[in-house]
Amino acid sequence: MNDEVDEWLAKARAITSQQTGMPDVAGVRGRLDATGLSSVLALRRRDVHLLVLCVFFSAAATLWASTHFELGARQNKSTTWIATPSAVSPFGLLIGR
């Protein structure tokens, strides 16, 4: 594996040292296609796009769920007694004891 990387770096050094002007984009793409790196880069790009979509949809679902539950909690307000009020309290009449 290291020999392949060293060989690739040596070829890249030779190619970049020969060029003095602007690089030929079509030539670079052709070299990438010949080595198979373009398919790897396309897969990486696709993975990044899928990751961004997943993050977006999970954030949207989280935002929707949090607002949905918050609004539901606000609308269902009712009186909750922690303890039964004493008979002397005016609230004791409301319970009907």
QUIJO-V584659 format. One record per residue. N is the residue number from 1. RES is the residue in one letter. SS is DSSP state (a for helix, b for strand, c for the rest). BURIAL is + if it has 24 or more other C-alpha atoms within 12 Angstrom, else -. D_CENTER is the distance of its C-alpha to the mean C-alpha in Angstrom with 2 decimals. Layout:
n = (N	N)
res = (RES	RES)
ss = (SS	SS)
burial = (BURIAL	BURIAL)
d_center = (D_CENTER	D_CENTER)
This chain:
n = (1	2	3	4	5	6	7	8	9	10	11	12	13	14	15	16	17	18	19	20	21	22	23	24	25	26	27	28	29	30	31	32	33	34	35	36	37	38	39	40	41	42	43	44	45	46	47	48	49	50	51	52	53	54	55	56	57	58	59	60	61	62	63	64	65	66	67	68	69	70	71	72	73	74	75	76	77	78	79	80	81	82	83	84	85	86	87	88	89	90	91	92	93	94	95	96	97)
res = (M	N	D	E	V	D	E	W	L	A	K	A	R	A	I	T	S	Q	Q	T	G	M	P	D	V	A	G	V	R	G	R	L	D	A	T	G	L	S	S	V	L	A	L	R	R	R	D	V	H	L	L	V	L	C	V	F	F	S	A	A	A	T	L	W	A	S	T	H	F	E	L	G	A	R	Q	N	K	S	T	T	W	I	A	T	P	S	A	V	S	P	F	G	L	L	I	G	R)
ss = (c	a	a	a	a	a	a	a	a	a	a	a	a	a	a	a	a	a	c	c	c	c	c	c	a	a	a	a	a	a	a	a	a	a	a	c	a	a	a	a	a	a	a	a	a	a	a	a	a	a	a	a	a	a	a	a	a	a	a	a	a	a	a	a	a	a	a	a	a	a	a	a	a	a	a	c	c	c	c	c	c	c	c	c	c	c	c	c	c	c	a	a	a	a	a	c	c)
burial = (-	-	-	-	-	-	-	-	-	-	-	-	-	-	-	-	-	-	-	-	-	-	-	-	-	-	-	-	-	-	-	-	-	-	-	-	-	-	-	-	-	-	-	-	-	-	-	-	-	-	-	-	-	-	-	-	-	-	-	-	-	-	-	-	-	-	-	-	-	-	-	-	-	-	-	-	-	-	-	-	-	-	-	-	-	-	-	-	-	-	-	-	-	-	-	-	-)
d_center = (32.95	33.97	36.78	34.50	32.28	35.44	36.91	33.88	33.89	37.66	37.32	34.66	36.95	39.87	38.12	36.77	40.16	41.97	40.02	41.31	39.99	36.75	34.81	35.10	31.66	33.04	34.61	31.46	29.60	32.65	32.61	28.94	29.76	32.78	30.96	28.11	25.41	24.38	23.20	21.18	19.62	18.97	17.23	15.03	14.28	13.57	11.23	9.22	9.46	8.49	5.27	4.67	6.50	5.14	2.40	5.75	7.96	7.29	7.86	10.71	12.09	12.22	13.92	16.21	17.18	17.96	20.06	21.66	22.79	23.89	25.97	27.39	28.44	30.14	32.12	33.51	35.47	38.74	41.23	40.72	43.74	43.28	47.03	49.89	51.57	55.14	58.02	59.05	55.73	55.66	52.37	54.35	56.04	52.79	52.00	55.41	56.75)
